[in-house]
Amino acid sequence: MPAPELRLVLAVSLDGRLAPATGGAAQLGGRGDRRVLEEALAWADGCLIGARTIRLHGSTCLIRDPDLLEQRSTQRRSDQPHALVVSRSGSFDPCLRFFQQPLQRWLLSPSAGSDLPPGFQQRRWLQDWPDLLRGLAEEGMQRLVLLGGAELAGQLLVQNLVDELQLTVVPQLLGGSHSWLPASLAFDPNTWRLEEQRGLGGDELLLRYRRLRA
Ligand SMILES: NC(=O)c1ccc[n+]([C@@H]2O[C@H](COP(=O)([O-])OP(=O)(O)OC[C@H]3O[C@@H](n4cnc5c(N)ncnc54)[C@H](OP(=O)(O)O)[C@@H]3O)[C@@H](O)[C@H]2O)c1
């Protein structure tokens, strides 16, 4: 079974930040960005999300647009893609709104032996990203959206596991240290082919790049 198709979806500032200098829960995109985010969710079987992003935001993005919900229903798919939360600690406040959201929550974690935290339906062992991704594909998750944050995105990008970048560039200069990838990473010189560029209104620009394989 081949690895799933993996698409990184982020809103980034003109200076390449994914959160304000003060950190915290970033809400960078406007209405156009929300639509393309929901379109990506409608395409996906599952969404990879870093634990810090869930803790800071308290919830994850859901598909709300009726035409996208209808499209998934016609395809006999669940309303929402599964939320695949990546965590070493497995430590979450059970009162987070995330645990009330109408979706399947799976924990991807390298820690063995501990109980499944409340609110999660399943756990998958994360020792090695390529193995885990192949396992997810075997379970029917052939299309994955990676919703960040930077720590998680960096790991998958540096291992050449991300096939597509879907970036919404928002008209802000944020400064600070929260680049959309950790500054410590060093990449092989992969190149990316521009597949789409589209104005989203509100001075936002969608850029979709596909990784060119060696
Ligand atoms: N602009 C956007 O589109 C966008 C999108 C998403 C997030 N954000 C922003 O990004 C920031 C959060 O990003 P972040 O980089 O700080 O954190 P993150 O990537 O969301 O989460 C990091 C956490 O993920 C877990 N993790 C990462 N790699 C792991 C691995 N290999 N195995 C097991 N667990 C692993 C760890 O969780 P544990 O601590 O539980 O062990 C780690 O602390 C927030 O400011 C958020 O608002 C922006």
The ligand as an SDF file (V2000), in Angstrom:
LIG
                    3D

 48 52  0  0  0  0  0  0  0  0999 V2000
   -1.4290   29.7980   10.7630 N   0  0  0  0  0  0  0  0  0  0  0  0
   -1.8460   28.5460   10.7140 C   0  0  0  0  0  0  0  0  0  0  0  0
   -2.4100   28.0880    9.7030 O   0  0  0  0  0  0  0  0  0  0  0  0
   -1.6160   27.6600   11.9050 C   0  0  0  0  0  0  0  0  0  0  0  0
   -1.9750   26.3110   11.8500 C   0  0  0  0  0  0  0  0  0  0  0  0
   -1.7100   25.5040   12.9510 C   0  0  0  0  0  0  0  0  0  0  0  0
   -1.0920   26.0310   14.0740 C   0  0  0  0  0  0  0  0  0  0  0  0
   -0.7730   27.3460   14.1000 N   0  0  0  0  0  0  0  0  0  0  0  0
   -0.0890   27.9140   15.2650 C   0  0  0  0  0  0  0  0  0  0  0  0
    1.0800   27.1390   15.5380 O   0  0  0  0  0  0  0  0  0  0  0  0
    1.3800   27.2310   16.9080 C   0  0  0  0  0  0  0  0  0  0  0  0
    1.5760   25.8180   17.4680 C   0  0  0  0  0  0  0  0  0  0  0  0
    2.5920   25.1620   16.7210 O   0  0  0  0  0  0  0  0  0  0  0  0
    3.8430   24.4600   17.4410 P   0  0  0  0  0  0  0  0  0  0  0  0
    4.8820   24.2550   16.4270 O   0  0  0  0  0  0  0  0  0  0  0  0
    4.1860   25.2560   18.6550 O   0  0  0  0  0  0  0  0  0  0  0  0
    3.2320   23.0980   17.9790 O   0  0  0  0  0  0  0  0  0  0  0  0
    2.5250   21.8610   17.2270 P   0  0  0  0  0  0  0  0  0  0  0  0
    3.3450   21.4090   16.0650 O   0  0  0  0  0  0  0  0  0  0  0  0
    1.0890   22.1720   17.0130 O   0  0  0  0  0  0  0  0  0  0  0  0
    2.5450   20.7590   18.3860 O   0  0  0  0  0  0  0  0  0  0  0  0
    3.7610   20.3290   18.9650 C   0  0  0  0  0  0  0  0  0  0  0  0
    3.4390   19.1260   19.8410 C   0  0  0  0  0  0  0  0  0  0  0  0
    3.0980   18.0140   18.9960 O   0  0  0  0  0  0  0  0  0  0  0  0
    3.5560   16.8200   19.6110 C   0  0  0  0  0  0  0  0  0  0  0  0
    4.5350   16.1970   18.6990 N   0  0  0  0  0  0  0  0  0  0  0  0
    5.2630   16.7800   17.7120 C   0  0  0  0  0  0  0  0  0  0  0  0
    6.0210   15.8580   17.0890 N   0  0  0  0  0  0  0  0  0  0  0  0
    5.7590   14.6840   17.6800 C   0  0  0  0  0  0  0  0  0  0  0  0
    6.2080   13.3420   17.4820 C   0  0  0  0  0  0  0  0  0  0  0  0
    7.1060   13.0250   16.5300 N   0  0  0  0  0  0  0  0  0  0  0  0
    5.7240   12.3660   18.2670 N   0  0  0  0  0  0  0  0  0  0  0  0
    4.8060   12.6620   19.2050 C   0  0  0  0  0  0  0  0  0  0  0  0
    4.3330   13.8970   19.4660 N   0  0  0  0  0  0  0  0  0  0  0  0
    4.8180   14.8860   18.7080 C   0  0  0  0  0  0  0  0  0  0  0  0
    4.1460   17.1910   20.9500 C   0  0  0  0  0  0  0  0  0  0  0  0
    3.0120   17.1280   21.8390 O   0  0  0  0  0  0  0  0  0  0  0  0
    3.0760   16.8600   23.4210 P   0  0  0  0  0  0  0  0  0  0  0  0
    3.4860   18.1550   24.0000 O   0  0  0  0  0  0  0  0  0  0  0  0
    1.6850   16.4690   23.7970 O   0  0  0  0  0  0  0  0  0  0  0  0
    4.0360   15.7590   23.6660 O   0  0  0  0  0  0  0  0  0  0  0  0
    4.5790   18.6310   20.7140 C   0  0  0  0  0  0  0  0  0  0  0  0
    4.6670   19.3870   21.9060 O   0  0  0  0  0  0  0  0  0  0  0  0
    0.2260   27.9670   17.5630 C   0  0  0  0  0  0  0  0  0  0  0  0
    0.5760   29.3340   17.7190 O   0  0  0  0  0  0  0  0  0  0  0  0
   -0.8830   27.8370   16.5330 C   0  0  0  0  0  0  0  0  0  0  0  0
   -1.8500   28.8880   16.6290 O   0  0  0  0  0  0  0  0  0  0  0  0
   -1.0240   28.1680   13.0440 C   0  0  0  0  0  0  0  0  0  0  0  0
  1  2  1  0
  2  3  2  0
  2  4  1  0
  4  5  1  0
  4 48  2  0
  5  6  2  0
  6  7  1  0
  7  8  2  0
  8  9  1  0
  8 48  1  0
  9 10  1  0
  9 46  1  0
 10 11  1  0
 11 12  1  0
 11 44  1  0
 12 13  1  0
 13 14  1  0
 14 15  2  0
 14 16  1  0
 14 17  1  0
 17 18  1  0
 18 19  2  0
 18 20  1  0
 18 21  1  0
 21 22  1  0
 22 23  1  0
 23 24  1  0
 23 42  1  0
 24 25  1  0
 25 26  1  0
 25 36  1  0
 26 27  1  0
 26 35  1  0
 27 28  2  0
 28 29  1  0
 29 30  1  0
 29 35  2  0
 30 31  1  0
 30 32  2  0
 32 33  1  0
 33 34  2  0
 34 35  1  0
 36 37  1  0
 36 42  1  0
 37 38  1  0
 38 39  2  0
 38 40  1  0
 38 41  1  0
 42 43  1  0
 44 45  1  0
 44 46  1  0
 46 47  1  0
M  CHG  2   8   1  16  -1
M  END
$$$$
